[in-house]
Amino acid sequence: MTNPNARGACFTVTVDFLDAASARVEQRARDAYVAANDTLDVRVDLSGPGGAARVDHCEAAPYATAN
C-alpha cells in the first residue's frame, strides 16, 4: 500500500479471496502502519488452510481506510 500523505498512519487493508467464478470464498482485513510518503507490502492471510484449495485469485480493495 502507498501512503502519499505527509503523515504516517495506520490503515486497514481488505482483501477478497475468490474462487474461479469470482465468488467470494473469504474476506479478510489487516491493519498496517505506513510511514509518510512510503510504500509497504502487506500480507493478508486466509483464516485457515481449509479454504486455500477453493481460492483461485484475490482482489485487494482499491483504497485502504485510515484508522
N, C-alpha and C positions, 0 to 999 in steps of 0.2 A: 504494500500500500504506500501511497505517496502523500505526504503532508506538505502542501505548498505554503502553509501559513508561517508567520514569523514567530509563533509559539508552539512548543511541543504540546501534545495532548494524547489522551487515551481514547482509542477508537474501538468500536465493535465491528468486527468483520463477520458477515453472514454468508454461508456457502450452502447451496442446494446440491445434494448428491442425487444424480438422476440415472434412471435405467435407460436401456436402448431406445425406448419410446419417448424419452424425455419426461417421464412421470417421476415425481419426487419420491425417492427412497427414504431420504432423511434430510433434515435441515439442521445445521449446527452453527454455532457462533463462538467467537473467541475475542477477548479483549487484548489489545496490544498498545503499548506506548510508542509513539513515533515522534522523534525529535523534530524541531523546526526545520523546514526546508530539507527533509530527509525522506528516504525510501527504505522500506523494511519488508522482507519476505515473511509472511505469516502462514504457519501450517495449521490447518483446521482438520482434525481427525474425526472419523466416524465414532459413534458412541461405543462400538464394539466390532469384532471381526465378522459377526453374523451377516451383516448387510453388504459386506465388501463384494461378494460374488455377484450381487444384483446390480452394483454400480457400474455404469458404462462411462459416465463422464460427470463433471461437476461444473457449476457456474457460480462465480462469486457475485454478490450484489455490486453494482457499479459504484456505489458510494457507501462508505462506512460512516456510521453516526459517531459523533464525538460524545464522550461521557463527561 
